[in-house]
Amino acid sequence: RDALPISGPCSIGSRGDTVPSLLSEHHFRDQTMFLIKGLSGGGGGGLIGNFMSMMSDAAINYVPEPPPPRMHPAHAESSESEEVRQFRRTFAQLAGDDLEVSPTELMNILNKVISRHSDLKTDGFSIDSCRSMVSVMDSDSTGKLGFDEFKYLWNNIKKWQAVYKQYDTDRSGTIGATELPGAFEAAGFRLNDQLYAMMVRRYSDETGNMDFDNYICCLVRLDAMLRAFKSLDKDGDGVIKVDMKEWLQLTMYS
């Protein structure tokens, strides 16, 4: 579901997968091994290999907030604080009868909230960006956010909004390229210069400024990528293994 970074030796095989009709199985395996060498740094690594290595380093430095333990709803509600109960009541009003938040509902919620903050420069959250956020947070593959998923996302957005305002030092309503490293590190992400430059190219405008909706979308995705990497890196050595089917599932649903 997440765009999963890979560094080091990888198991991306064709066994059990459909081989593209234009390629023989032998040729497909040769191409797969070529990709593996690129990812693991063989022959200089290349752009993809360097990127995956950078993401591995970032994952080592990232300590995400642990997700809440899964409990039966009745038991969970009985042990909740009054603050969480109030949030659950608010969630029930926002989510509707199915008690899940769809991408369209998320878009409406976020845009209603940010419309009250004139100090945040934004074009508004688009349906595509909300689909992307839902997909990387959707741990049970329903296409929507349940209570715990939405609560995790909402708490992060509140935390990151405070960081955004703190590091918007020129009060432009955006985060500039020079303000970005401090803002990302305060949000819990310690990246190197190459990754910062990559984030600016992907999420900032042509002048290097990142508005609020792009900032949130970037951090939601980064958080999900690094959590996915850490959950699969069982021995903590910065190397994970996935097969072709897992790779496609993780990268295409995001």
Secondary structure, 3 states (H helix, E strand, C coil): CCCCCCCCCCCCCCCCCCCCCCCCHHHHHHHHHHHHHHHHCHHHCHHHHHHHHHHHHHHHHCCCCCCCCCCCHHHHHHCCCHHHHHHHHHHHHHHCCCCCECHHHHHHHHHHHHCCCCCCCCCCCCHHHHHHHHHHHCCCCCCCECHHHHHHHHHHHHHHHHHHHHHCCCCCCCECCCCHHHHHHHCCCCCCHHHHHHHHHHHCCCCCCECHHHHHHHHHHHHHHHHHHHHHCCCCCCCCCCCHHHHHHHHHCC
